[in-house]
């Protein structure tokens, strides 16, 4: 692995220097302010970049002139610079960051949020949940992540839309899990059931007419037995698995865990705890697995904070909601 740090007056110029010297496959590891002003970009490449054979003098001069014009335009592109800084601040995975920057650059006539939204839409999938789910949903995640709250918020939306959902707990091993969901159901006017194993789940679901929301046992996705049990509960209820994850995870851990949930059939995800996390690269890391974003949860309160996920909403979260000085956070 070849590592090098580049210094430049702006991030866009530093990115151009990286591409010129290390090639198009170089990965951006980190960005920060340079001690004497400007920015620094740390980049890595698997192998040394082999340049093309020497060009004739005239062709080389024309190419360098064209590149200089492009770089001049990029240096003056404050909105693209803002997108690059946001992606760096959130520790976006290298390959994803570069793809998003290229897509944002292609939309040259928009402001930062619009350009990032365009880039996000070109790379990730969005499938918001309907207000009244048409089939059973099983909320899965790691211990303490907030899947019960995400389930309750989904139930509250359904009730507001005029439905009466049934909340099913199959998390009997965790102390107080059944009681908490029972209390939430009572408070909202929803139905409540328990199912201690997949066979009981079959009987419980058969008696229900209306939306079914299932709170599954918390799992360690790196334990295959845990994943198998989650899949068994989902299959017995004919439920779609919704992966609930902490937006404050490292992007690498988030992507690894999401891949494992996807392997048992999860197709949509809900990032939570956005209000208590500074860096949100985990959201884009999970998106790299192909899971579709369903909702975004940014508050612990049951009555709100579960909004349909859209490229524009995610771009605003990454830029506007975190439009604190990236320079200070990078120091």
Secondary structure, DSSP 8 states (H G I E B T S, - for coil): -EEEEEEESSHHHHHHHHHHHH-TT-EEEEEEE-TTSSEEEEEEESS---------HHHHHHHHHHHHHHHHHHHT-HHHHHHHHHHHHTT--HHHHHHHHHHHHH-TTS-HHHHHHHHHHHH--B----SS-SS-EEEE-STTSSHHHHHHHHHHHHHHTT---EEEE--TTSTTHHHHHHHHHHHHT-EEEE-SSHHHHHHHHHT--S-EEEE-----TT-HHHHHHHHHHHHHHT-EEEEEEETTS-HHHHHHHHHHHHHTT--EEEEE-GGG-S--HHHHHHHTTT-EEEEEE--S-TTS-EEE--HHHHHHHHTTTT-S-HHHHH-
